[in-house]
Amino acid sequence: MSAPRQARAVARLAAVQALYQMEVSGAGVETVVREFRETKDAIEQTAALQRVTNGRLLKAEDAIKELQRESRTTEDAKRSARTQWASVKISVLSAGLSMIGAVLVGYLLGRLH
């Protein structure tokens, strides 16, 4: 539906609602028009607030996703560091045992002579 056609349809619906409200409540034209304007203003304010809120929610979602990505990266880095640290400990332990073995062999050879 084109914009002008949709605008006419909305205007007709508003007119029918206003006539119905006047018939049911017995209110005058001025009262119905004033209530319509107040309601329209409230709806426009609500829509504006919703647009702002949606924008903030989208920004918050983006921030949360970024934090999740960073968290995964941090966890990956921690796992890598733990693996590397374990490898370093094994290397140090292995080197230490080799040194102890060499000292023992030297000691035993010295005792045998």
N, C-alpha and C positions, 0 to 999 in steps of 0.2 A: 504494500500500500504506500502510495506517495505521501510525502510530508503534508502537503495541503489537504489532501483527502483525509488523512489521519487526524489532522487538527480539526476539521469540520465534524468528524465522527465524535471526537472528544467533546467538542462544544455542544453538540446535540445531546450527548449523554448527560453533561452537566446541567443543561437546561431542563431535561426530563427529571433529573434528580431534584433540582430546585423546585419545580412545580409539584412534585410528589411531597417534598418536605413542607411546602406551603399548605398543601391540602391536608396532610396528616396532622401537622402541629398547629395550624392556624396562624403561623408566623407571617409577617409581612415581607414584602420584597426586600426592604432595606436590611432586615434581620438575616434573611437567607443569604443575601449577597455578602454581608459582613462576615458571617460564619464561613462562607465559601472562601473568602479572601484569607481569613485566619487559618483555615485548614490548609489552603494552598501554600501559604507562607511556611507553616509548620512542616508540610511535606517537602518543600524545597530545602528548608534548613536541615531536615533529616537526611535528604539525599546528599547534600553537601558534606555533612558530617560523615556519612557512610563512605563517600569517595575518599575523604581524608583518612578515615580509619582503615579502609582497604589498602591505601597506599602505605600506611604505617605497618599493617600486617604483612604486606609483601616485603617491605624492608626487613622486618623482624624475621620472616621466613628465610630470606637470603642470609641474614647474619647467623641464624641457627645452622643452616646448611654449611656455611663457611666454618663455623666452629666444629661441626661434625667432621668435615674434611680435615681440619687441623688436628682434631683428636685422633683420627685414624692415622694421620701422618706421624703424630707424636707416639702413638702406640707402636707403629712400625719401627720407628727410631729406637724406642725402648727395647723392643724384641731384638733388633739388630745389635744394640749395645750389650744386651745380656749375653747374646751369642758370642760376640767378640770378646767380652770379659771372660766368659767361660773358656774360650780358646786361649786367652792370655794366661789364665790360671793354670791350664793344663800345660802350656809351654813352660811356664816358670817352674811348675812342679816337676816336669820332666827334666828340665835343666838341673834343678836341685838334686834330683835323684841321681842323675848322671855324675854330678860333682861328688856326691856322697859315695857313689860306687867307685869313682876314680880314687878318692881318698882311702877307701877301704882296701882297694887293690894295692895301692901304694904301701899302705900300712902292713898288709899281709906279705907283700914281697919283701919289705924291709925286715920283717920278722923271720922270714925264711932264710935270709942271707946271714 
